[in-house]
Amino acid sequence: MGITANLSVAGTRQGTRRFFVGVAIAVLITVFLGFSHSYFLKAYYGTPELSLLLHIHGLVFTSWVLLYLVQTTLVATGRTDLHRKLGAGGAGLAALLLIVGTTTAIMRAKRGGPGPIPGVPLLSFLAVPLFDMVVFAILIGAGLVLRGRPDTHKRLMTLATIALLSAPIARIPGVLQAGPPGFFGLTDLFMVALLIYDLATRRKVHPATIWGGLLIVASQPLRLMISGTPAWLAFAGWLTRL
């Protein structure tokens, strides 16, 4: 019985490690597909040149996705010592991501012109990327505070990364035409996978999956509801005048 139980636990741990590495690979593929035309393969597609800020933005966000893949792989291969050493650098990269992501969103709104979604003013659309940054900050902060609880930590870091995916998903051909239901809905599929995984391995959903997932899902309609209000437009206008 003891040997059987130990084998079962070992199998569950191995499956857990493979799952999170699989999520990281799926995230990397999604980001590549979304930004292939405008960033990764821009020389091939002949898309317009990017500003220095957008190059920095692409570099920082790509670095985060690659770090997430490296960190999940290190855990999967038992190199938790190196995983912890990279954690400090990861916290710094997360802070840089927040700064660059917020600055890029504001500068794009300040530039004026048509927004990514036809009929939606740039000041209104600014709610989408700024809420992404707020949700990411909350989940990353919680993940770092709870890094001593591995099951909670890895779910919060995964959810924080998922919270960034609406931008690349929206840039996959055909998705933006569907509007927020399209890019938010496809983003939420990553959380559905995590929920199903919890049910399959734990017979119940992990609290981090519940609360982190609810934060992401609740933020999606919330940002849409406030994006056209006078209070938000006044706030967004103030940000773009700084």
MIBA-298405 format. One line per 3 residues: number of its first residue (from 1); for each residue x negated, y negated, z of N, C-alpha, C. Coordinates in Angstrom, 3 decimals. Layout:
! residues N
NUM	X:Y:Z:X:Y:Z:X:Y:Z  ...
! end
This chain:
! residues 242
1	-0.827:1.212:0.000:0.000:0.000:0.000:-0.855:-1.253:0.000  -1.932:-1.238:0.847:-2.793:-2.410:0.929:-3.477:-2.696:-0.387  -4.000:-1.637:-1.046:-4.669:-1.816:-2.333:-3.701:-2.333:-3.382
4	-2.492:-1.768:-3.389:-1.474:-2.202:-4.350:-1.119:-3.671:-4.151  -0.968:-4.063:-2.878:-0.634:-5.454:-2.578:-1.748:-6.388:-3.021  -3.001:-5.963:-2.756:-4.131:-6.811:-3.150:-4.216:-6.961:-4.659
7	-3.964:-5.874:-5.384:-3.970:-5.940:-6.847:-2.868:-6.849:-7.354  -1.702:-6.789:-6.695:-0.589:-7.642:-7.100:-0.922:-9.102:-6.900  -1.526:-9.428:-5.742:-1.912:-10.819:-5.470:-2.958:-11.290:-6.471
10	-3.940:-10.436:-6.754:-4.993:-10.788:-7.712:-4.394:-11.033:-9.093  -3.438:-10.193:-9.488:-2.795:-10.372:-10.785:-2.014:-11.663:-10.857  -1.343:-12.001:-9.747:-0.580:-13.256:-9.710:-1.505:-14.457:-9.830
13	-2.642:-14.407:-9.111:-3.590:-15.519:-9.174:-4.161:-15.678:-10.572  -4.481:-14.543:-11.206:-5.015:-14.601:-12.564:-3.981:-15.174:-13.526  -2.712:-14.775:-13.351:-1.653:-15.309:-14.194:-1.460:-16.793:-13.978
16	-1.591:-17.228:-12.719:-1.479:-18.651:-12.401:-2.554:-19.446:-13.115  -3.785:-18.940:-13.032:-4.896:-19.638:-13.675:-4.707:-19.713:-15.184  -4.261:-18.633:-15.778:-4.045:-18.627:-17.230:-2.933:-19.589:-17.614
19	-1.895:-19.657:-16.792:-0.778:-20.549:-17.116:-1.233:-21.998:-17.182  -1.966:-22.453:-16.185:-2.362:-23.856:-16.160:-3.395:-24.174:-17.231  -4.242:-23.234:-17.561:-5.141:-23.440:-18.700:-4.326:-23.534:-19.984
22	-3.299:-22.683:-20.105:-2.425:-22.735:-21.278:-1.716:-24.065:-21.404  -1.246:-24.610:-20.272:-0.604:-25.928:-20.293:-1.602:-26.981:-20.758  -2.830:-26.908:-20.260:-3.854:-27.881:-20.648:-4.137:-27.826:-22.150
25	-4.191:-26.616:-22.703:-4.413:-26.469:-24.144:-3.225:-27.042:-24.927  -2.008:-26.776:-24.453:-0.817:-27.315:-25.117:-0.807:-28.832:-25.074  -1.232:-29.399:-23.946:-1.315:-30.854:-23.827:-2.329:-31.412:-24.824
28	-3.479:-30.768:-24.912:-4.524:-31.219:-25.836:-4.035:-31.175:-27.278  -3.352:-30.107:-27.653:-2.819:-29.988:-29.019:-1.777:-31.066:-29.277  -0.924:-31.324:-28.304:0.116:-32.346:-28.447:-0.498:-33.722:-28.649
31	-1.513:-34.046:-27.862:-2.175:-35.345:-27.985:-2.861:-35.463:-29.347  -3.494:-34.397:-29.785:-4.159:-34.433:-31.096:-3.145:-34.642:-32.218  -2.030:-33.911:-32.167:-1.008:-34.066:-33.205:-0.436:-35.484:-33.215
34	-0.212:-36.039:-32.027:0.392:-37.356:-31.950:-0.510:-38.468:-32.439  -1.796:-38.357:-32.136:-2.718:-39.452:-32.469:-3.679:-39.096:-33.609  -3.389:-38.029:-34.339:-4.293:-37.638:-35.423:-4.342:-38.697:-36.524
37	-3.179:-39.249:-36.893:-3.155:-40.242:-37.966:-3.829:-41.545:-37.561  -3.537:-42.002:-36.352:-3.994:-43.329:-35.950:-5.331:-43.341:-35.230  -5.819:-42.168:-34.793:-7.066:-42.186:-34.015:-8.035:-41.080:-34.419
40	-7.681:-39.841:-34.164:-8.642:-38.753:-34.339:-9.053:-38.558:-35.803  -8.099:-38.644:-36.720:-8.384:-38.425:-38.142:-8.099:-39.677:-38.965  -8.259:-40.834:-38.342:-7.890:-42.068:-39.034:-8.726:-42.305:-40.293
43	-9.980:-41.862:-40.283:-10.809:-42.028:-41.473:-10.253:-41.209:-42.631  -9.712:-40.046:-42.332:-9.141:-39.185:-43.366:-7.844:-39.773:-43.911  -6.992:-40.287:-43.015:-5.694:-40.815:-43.446:-5.764:-42.269:-43.906
46	-6.883:-42.939:-43.672:-7.028:-44.318:-44.119:-6.122:-45.296:-43.403  -5.839:-45.035:-42.136:-4.989:-45.934:-41.357:-5.778:-47.182:-40.959  -5.062:-48.271:-40.617:-5.734:-49.539:-40.303:-6.746:-49.413:-39.170
49	-7.750:-50.272:-39.217:-8.793:-50.263:-38.191:-8.209:-50.637:-36.837  -8.758:-50.080:-35.788:-8.269:-50.336:-34.442:-9.101:-51.411:-33.757  -8.449:-52.104:-32.829:-9.173:-53.093:-32.034:-10.060:-52.379:-31.027
52	-10.978:-53.124:-30.425:-11.867:-52.544:-29.418:-11.060:-51.982:-28.246  -10.011:-52.709:-27.842:-9.186:-52.256:-26.723:-8.527:-50.915:-27.041  -8.032:-50.759:-28.253:-7.381:-49.496:-28.624:-8.386:-48.348:-28.713
55	-9.616:-48.661:-29.127:-10.654:-47.630:-29.139:-10.958:-47.173:-27.711  -11.052:-48.141:-26.802:-11.298:-47.806:-25.397:-10.130:-47.006:-24.835  -8.918:-47.427:-25.179:-7.706:-46.731:-24.748:-7.733:-45.271:-25.206
58	-8.038:-45.067:-26.476:-8.086:-43.708:-27.014:-9.160:-42.868:-26.348  -10.322:-43.480:-26.105:-11.428:-42.762:-25.484:-11.087:-42.351:-24.048  -10.494:-43.274:-23.284:-10.175:-43.004:-21.878:-9.093:-41.932:-21.765
61	-8.038:-42.066:-22.556:-6.947:-41.095:-22.472:-7.391:-39.718:-22.961  -8.200:-39.687:-24.010:-8.722:-38.400:-24.491:-9.618:-37.770:-23.440  -10.416:-38.590:-22.773:-11.298:-38.084:-21.717:-10.486:-37.466:-20.584
64	-9.348:-38.093:-20.262:-8.521:-37.536:-19.197:-7.973:-36.155:-19.583  -7.492:-36.024:-20.797:-6.934:-34.749:-21.252:-8.016:-33.667:-21.273  -9.207:-34.032:-21.740:-10.308:-33.072:-21.768:-10.735:-32.694:-20.350
67	-10.748:-33.679:-19.454:-11.095:-33.381:-18.063:-10.078:-32.438:-17.438  -8.803:-32.653:-17.734:-7.768:-31.768:-17.217:-7.991:-30.335:-17.701  -8.351:-30.182:-18.957:-8.640:-28.843:-19.491:-9.870:-28.241:-18.806
70	-10.906:-29.047:-18.641:-12.117:-28.555:-17.982:-11.824:-28.139:-16.541  -11.074:-28.973:-15.824:-10.786:-28.665:-14.424:-9.948:-27.396:-14.261  -8.946:-27.214:-15.100:-8.136:-25.994:-15.009:-8.958:-24.768:-15.393
73	-9.859:-24.940:-16.350:-10.715:-23.820:-16.757:-11.700:-23.455:-15.659  -12.234:-24.460:-14.971:-13.167:-24.184:-13.877:-12.485:-23.390:-12.763  -11.259:-23.763:-12.446:-10.513:-23.016:-11.422:-10.241:-21.599:-11.912
76	-9.878:-21.471:-13.178:-9.559:-20.150:-13.731:-10.765:-19.220:-13.725  -11.957:-19.805:-13.827:-13.176:-18.992:-13.860:-13.848:-18.906:-12.490  -13.172:-19.418:-11.470:-13.702:-19.312:-10.121:-14.736:-20.342:-9.735
79	-14.943:-21.354:-10.572:-15.929:-22.386:-10.264:-15.272:-23.561:-9.536  -14.654:-23.270:-8.422:-13.980:-24.319:-7.661:-14.976:-25.317:-7.066  -16.228:-24.887:-6.843:-17.243:-25.806:-6.331:-17.492:-26.946:-7.312
82	-17.645:-26.594:-8.586:-17.858:-27.614:-9.617:-16.583:-28.423:-9.841  -15.446:-27.748:-9.729:-14.157:-28.427:-9.853:-14.052:-29.552:-8.831  -14.442:-29.275:-7.595:-14.378:-30.298:-6.547:-15.367:-31.437:-6.809
85	-16.550:-31.098:-7.306:-17.546:-32.134:-7.596:-17.055:-33.090:-8.685  -16.363:-32.534:-9.681:-15.833:-33.377:-10.759:-14.617:-34.179:-10.306  -14.039:-33.782:-9.175:-12.831:-34.452:-8.701:-13.029:-35.926:-8.436
88	-14.184:-36.296:-7.865:-14.448:-37.711:-7.577:-14.491:-38.518:-8.868  -15.161:-37.963:-9.880:-15.193:-38.632:-11.177:-13.817:-38.704:-11.797  -13.022:-37.652:-11.567:-11.659:-37.645:-12.092:-10.808:-38.734:-11.485
91	-10.996:-38.985:-10.187:-10.246:-40.064:-9.531:-10.616:-41.404:-10.131  -11.902:-41.599:-10.396:-12.331:-42.846:-11.034:-11.775:-42.995:-12.439  -11.756:-41.880:-13.182:-11.212:-41.911:-14.540:-9.721:-42.217:-14.511
94	-8.999:-41.668:-13.527:-7.567:-41.943:-13.401:-7.325:-43.427:-13.147  -8.159:-44.036:-12.289:-8.028:-45.475:-12.022:-8.301:-46.283:-13.292  -9.324:-45.883:-14.045:-9.635:-46.573:-15.302:-8.499:-46.418:-16.299
97	-7.912:-45.228:-16.340:-6.780:-44.973:-17.238:-5.618:-45.915:-16.920  -5.340:-46.101:-15.642:-4.257:-46.998:-15.246:-4.533:-48.435:-15.691  -5.758:-48.874:-15.527:-6.118:-50.241:-15.915:-6.020:-50.426:-17.424
100	-6.630:-49.498:-18.152:-6.641:-49.602:-19.619:-5.240:-49.410:-20.192  -4.490:-48.444:-19.659:-3.135:-48.202:-20.167:-2.213:-49.384:-19.950  -2.272:-49.972:-18.760:-1.435:-51.133:-18.458:-1.833:-52.328:-19.315
103	-3.136:-52.570:-19.431:-3.623:-53.699:-20.230:-3.231:-53.556:-21.688  -3.370:-52.343:-22.227:-3.022:-52.106:-23.634:-1.540:-52.341:-23.881  -0.691:-51.865:-22.976:0.755:-52.052:-23.142:1.113:-53.530:-23.134
106	0.530:-54.281:-22.225:0.835:-55.716:-22.131:0.321:-56.465:-23.353  -0.887:-56.136:-23.797:-1.463:-56.819:-24.964:-0.662:-56.532:-26.224  -0.138:-55.323:-26.353:0.691:-55.008:-27.522:1.983:-55.816:-27.496
109	2.569:-55.964:-26.318:3.795:-56.770:-26.209:3.496:-58.232:-26.465  2.345:-58.691:-26.028:1.954:-60.088:-26.228:1.730:-60.402:-27.705  1.327:-59.398:-28.468:1.040:-59.576:-29.892:2.277:-59.957:-30.682
112	3.455:-59.538:-30.219:4.697:-59.853:-30.910:4.943:-58.936:-32.098  5.939:-59.278:-32.897:6.295:-58.457:-34.046:7.299:-57.387:-33.673  7.636:-56.512:-34.620:8.623:-55.465:-34.351:8.082:-54.410:-33.391
115	8.965:-53.853:-32.591:8.578:-52.812:-31.654:8.536:-51.458:-32.323  8.054:-50.445:-31.614:7.971:-49.093:-32.185:9.332:-48.518:-32.560  10.375:-48.880:-31.779:11.732:-48.395:-32.051:12.517:-49.514:-32.708
118	13.030:-49.307:-33.919:13.785:-50.356:-34.607:14.919:-50.899:-33.750  15.001:-52.216:-33.685:16.073:-52.852:-32.934:15.790:-53.055:-31.462  14.671:-52.527:-30.983:14.312:-52.680:-29.566:13.174:-53.696:-29.465
121	13.407:-54.853:-28.848:12.351:-55.868:-28.730:11.148:-55.346:-27.965  9.982:-55.904:-28.266:8.763:-55.449:-27.616:8.806:-55.636:-26.102  9.413:-56.741:-25.642:9.481:-56.964:-24.202:10.340:-55.907:-23.525
124	11.374:-55.453:-24.199:12.193:-54.377:-23.647:11.430:-53.063:-23.671  10.759:-52.777:-24.789:10.022:-51.516:-24.927:8.865:-51.431:-23.947  8.385:-52.577:-23.480:7.270:-52.578:-22.536:7.582:-51.757:-21.285
127	8.867:-51.604:-20.971:9.253:-50.811:-19.803:8.814:-49.363:-19.951  8.775:-48.854:-21.162:8.428:-47.438:-21.374:6.982:-47.149:-20.961  5.976:-47.830:-21.542:4.605:-47.504:-21.136:4.268:-47.926:-19.710
130	4.862:-49.022:-19.226:4.553:-49.438:-17.858:5.094:-48.455:-16.829  6.271:-47.905:-17.078:6.799:-46.882:-16.175:5.952:-45.618:-16.250  5.414:-45.313:-17.433:4.492:-44.175:-17.535:3.325:-44.359:-16.570
133	2.800:-45.581:-16.521:1.669:-45.861:-15.643:2.058:-45.761:-14.171  3.234:-46.251:-13.831:3.698:-46.189:-12.441:3.879:-44.739:-12.000  4.538:-43.941:-12.833:4.775:-42.532:-12.500:3.449:-41.783:-12.403
136	2.552:-42.036:-13.347:1.230:-41.398:-13.322:0.501:-41.748:-12.033  0.537:-43.014:-11.634:-0.160:-43.451:-10.422:0.386:-42.749:-9.180  1.701:-42.637:-9.090:2.317:-41.987:-7.932:1.915:-40.516:-7.855
139	1.992:-39.825:-8.990:1.691:-38.393:-9.001:0.204:-38.124:-8.780  -0.653:-38.930:-9.382:-2.082:-38.767:-9.180:-2.454:-39.054:-7.735  -1.893:-40.141:-7.188:-2.180:-40.471:-5.799:-1.773:-39.353:-4.857
142	-0.577:-38.803:-5.086:-0.113:-37.696:-4.249:-0.997:-36.461:-4.437  -1.401:-36.204:-5.684:-2.249:-35.051:-5.963:-3.608:-35.148:-5.281  -4.173:-36.351:-5.243:-5.468:-36.538:-4.591:-5.342:-36.419:-3.073
145	-4.282:-36.979:-2.517:-4.065:-36.890:-1.073:-3.879:-35.438:-0.644  -3.189:-34.657:-1.489:-2.867:-33.269:-1.151:-3.802:-32.273:-1.833  -5.007:-32.704:-2.120:-5.960:-31.810:-2.810:-6.361:-30.612:-1.959
148	-6.128:-30.699:-0.660:-6.422:-29.567:0.201:-5.383:-28.465:0.137  -4.299:-28.707:-0.592:-3.250:-27.696:-0.774:-3.199:-27.349:-2.261  -3.992:-26.358:-2.686:-4.195:-26.074:-4.114:-2.917:-25.927:-4.931
151	-1.923:-25.176:-4.433:-0.697:-24.966:-5.207:0.025:-26.287:-5.475  0.021:-27.171:-4.468:0.658:-28.477:-4.633:-0.192:-29.380:-5.518  -1.477:-29.392:-5.270:-2.403:-30.255:-6.003:-2.345:-30.015:-7.505
154	-2.442:-28.741:-7.902:-2.488:-28.468:-9.346:-1.175:-28.792:-10.043  -0.065:-28.646:-9.336:1.219:-29.013:-9.943:1.357:-30.521:-10.085  0.912:-31.260:-9.090:0.999:-32.719:-9.174:0.073:-33.271:-10.258
157	-1.123:-32.711:-10.379:-2.040:-33.170:-11.429:-1.500:-32.810:-12.811  -0.869:-31.651:-12.907:-0.256:-31.252:-14.175:0.901:-32.173:-14.531  1.755:-32.465:-13.563:2.898:-33.344:-13.810:2.438:-34.756:-14.150
160	1.369:-35.226:-13.516:0.837:-36.551:-13.835:0.391:-36.612:-15.293  -0.243:-35.542:-15.753:-0.684:-35.491:-17.146:0.513:-35.405:-18.092  1.511:-34.624:-17.708:2.729:-34.526:-18.513:3.406:-35.886:-18.641
163	3.350:-36.686:-17.594:3.992:-38.003:-17.608:3.421:-38.921:-18.687  2.226:-38.607:-19.184:1.591:-39.423:-20.221:1.953:-38.986:-21.637  2.685:-37.896:-21.773:2.850:-37.275:-23.092:3.906:-37.917:-23.981
166	4.765:-38.770:-23.421:5.800:-39.358:-24.277:5.189:-40.202:-25.401  4.024:-40.826:-25.140:3.378:-41.646:-26.176:2.890:-40.809:-27.351  2.071:-39.768:-27.129:1.670:-38.960:-28.292:2.827:-38.214:-28.941
169	3.777:-37.755:-28.149:4.924:-37.038:-28.719:5.734:-37.962:-29.619  5.897:-39.212:-29.213:6.665:-40.167:-30.023:6.007:-40.431:-31.371  4.703:-40.182:-31.457:3.969:-40.451:-32.698:3.895:-39.238:-33.617
172	4.406:-38.113:-33.172:4.503:-36.960:-34.068:5.579:-37.271:-35.111  5.291:-37.089:-36.390:6.247:-37.456:-37.441:7.647:-36.915:-37.190  8.623:-37.821:-37.278:10.025:-37.455:-37.134:10.580:-37.611:-35.735
175	9.717:-37.659:-34.728:10.203:-37.721:-33.349:10.712:-39.102:-32.997  9.980:-40.148:-33.390:10.364:-41.503:-33.007:11.732:-41.879:-33.553  12.086:-41.328:-34.716:13.385:-41.624:-35.311:14.529:-41.172:-34.410
178	14.285:-40.190:-33.586:15.313:-39.709:-32.659:15.439:-40.591:-31.431  14.504:-41.535:-31.273:14.565:-42.448:-30.142:14.140:-41.794:-28.842  14.427:-42.449:-27.717:14.046:-41.904:-26.398:14.498:-40.465:-26.145
181	15.703:-40.057:-26.571:16.062:-38.643:-26.335:15.082:-37.676:-26.986  14.484:-38.096:-28.094:13.531:-37.234:-28.780:12.226:-37.105:-28.026  11.548:-38.248:-27.758:10.228:-38.123:-27.136:10.305:-37.822:-25.640
184	11.362:-38.265:-24.962:11.510:-37.878:-23.560:11.921:-36.412:-23.437  12.819:-35.990:-24.309:13.295:-34.613:-24.260:12.187:-33.608:-24.501  11.313:-33.886:-25.475:10.200:-32.976:-25.748:9.175:-32.999:-24.619
187	8.992:-34.163:-24.017:8.106:-34.239:-22.850:8.627:-33.364:-21.715  9.932:-33.403:-21.518:10.536:-32.642:-20.422:10.410:-31.138:-20.612  10.174:-30.689:-21.841:10.003:-29.253:-22.068:8.779:-28.712:-21.329
190	7.762:-29.548:-21.157:6.586:-29.122:-20.400:6.962:-28.860:-18.944  7.859:-29.694:-18.403:8.305:-29.482:-17.019:9.207:-28.262:-16.913  9.989:-28.016:-17.947:10.823:-26.815:-17.957:9.941:-25.574:-17.909
193	8.819:-25.601:-18.639:7.885:-24.465:-18.618:7.337:-24.250:-17.212  7.008:-25.339:-16.518:6.495:-25.228:-15.156:7.563:-24.688:-14.209  8.794:-25.141:-14.404:9.903:-24.668:-13.572:10.127:-23.164:-13.778
196	10.133:-22.734:-15.038:10.321:-21.306:-15.341:9.175:-20.489:-14.758  7.969:-21.027:-14.859:6.814:-20.323:-14.304:6.966:-20.139:-12.791  7.394:-21.199:-12.108:7.611:-21.090:-10.661:8.624:-20.003:-10.329
199	9.723:-19.995:-11.054:10.775:-19.007:-10.790:10.283:-17.586:-11.073  9.464:-17.450:-12.105:8.976:-16.122:-12.473:7.942:-15.595:-11.487  7.146:-16.485:-10.891:6.060:-16.039:-10.021:6.366:-16.185:-8.538
202	7.265:-17.137:-8.189:7.529:-17.390:-6.771:8.974:-17.084:-6.375  9.817:-16.861:-7.381:11.248:-16.653:-7.177:11.960:-17.916:-6.678  11.241:-19.005:-6.631:11.822:-20.301:-6.275:10.915:-21.393:-6.832
205	11.471:-22.577:-6.976:10.703:-23.677:-7.551:9.869:-24.340:-6.457  8.608:-24.574:-6.758:7.705:-25.209:-5.803:8.178:-26.645:-5.530  8.106:-27.103:-4.285:8.538:-28.475:-3.957:7.843:-29.545:-4.801
208	6.580:-29.346:-5.120:5.879:-30.328:-5.953:6.489:-30.403:-7.345  6.889:-29.262:-7.875:7.553:-29.246:-9.184:8.893:-29.964:-9.110  9.622:-29.726:-8.028:10.936:-30.357:-7.875:10.810:-31.868:-7.793
211	10.022:-32.344:-6.831:9.962:-33.786:-6.587:9.185:-34.528:-7.670  8.103:-33.928:-8.142:7.363:-34.561:-9.231:8.165:-34.590:-10.519  8.834:-33.473:-10.810:9.671:-33.426:-12.011:10.828:-34.392:-11.935
214	11.461:-34.482:-10.764:12.572:-35.434:-10.598:12.100:-36.866:-10.786  10.905:-37.171:-10.307:10.367:-38.526:-10.485:10.239:-38.866:-11.965  9.680:-37.940:-12.735:9.510:-38.189:-14.171:10.858:-38.318:-14.867
217	11.751:-37.365:-14.615:13.051:-37.355:-15.296:13.886:-38.574:-14.909  13.901:-38.917:-13.620:14.688:-40.062:-13.172:14.154:-41.371:-13.747  12.842:-41.437:-13.948:12.252:-42.674:-14.474:12.632:-42.928:-15.927
220	12.980:-41.875:-16.647:13.256:-42.030:-18.079:14.520:-42.851:-18.353  15.687:-42.476:-17.807:16.859:-43.332:-18.033:16.766:-44.657:-17.272  16.051:-44.647:-16.130:15.944:-45.879:-15.342:15.258:-46.976:-16.135
223	14.160:-46.631:-16.800:13.445:-47.656:-17.565:14.280:-48.153:-18.744  15.088:-47.261:-19.301:15.950:-47.681:-20.411:17.068:-48.597:-19.915  17.578:-48.306:-18.716:18.674:-49.116:-18.176:18.231:-50.535:-17.819
226	17.011:-50.662:-17.315:16.578:-51.992:-16.881:15.871:-52.768:-17.983  15.488:-52.093:-19.076:14.641:-52.731:-20.089:15.290:-53.934:-20.775  16.622:-53.957:-20.808:17.293:-55.072:-21.470:17.890:-56.087:-20.509
229	17.666:-55.905:-19.220:18.244:-56.817:-18.238:17.474:-58.127:-18.204  18.143:-59.231:-17.849:17.443:-60.523:-17.760:16.251:-60.475:-16.804  16.408:-59.751:-15.697:15.315:-59.683:-14.722:14.075:-59.024:-15.332
232	14.271:-57.902:-16.064:13.128:-57.243:-16.679:12.512:-58.108:-17.760  13.341:-58.713:-18.620:12.817:-59.545:-19.700:12.034:-60.731:-19.148  12.503:-61.283:-18.031:11.776:-62.387:-17.402:10.426:-61.893:-16.869
235	10.436:-60.727:-16.233:9.203:-60.148:-15.699:8.236:-59.808:-16.821  8.745:-59.159:-17.885:7.883:-58.796:-19.018:7.326:-60.033:-19.699  8.156:-61.062:-19.813:7.687:-62.308:-20.399:6.570:-62.935:-19.570
238	6.720:-62.854:-18.246:5.695:-63.389:-17.355:4.382:-62.617:-17.522  4.486:-61.283:-17.650:3.282:-60.480:-17.826:2.537:-60.864:-19.098  3.272:-61.093:-20.157:2.623:-61.395:-21.446:2.102:-62.816:-21.513
241	2.441:-63.624:-20.530:1.914:-65.007:-20.513:0.703:-65.145:-19.602  0.365:-64.089:-18.895:-0.789:-64.158:-17.994:-2.101:-64.345:-18.753
! end
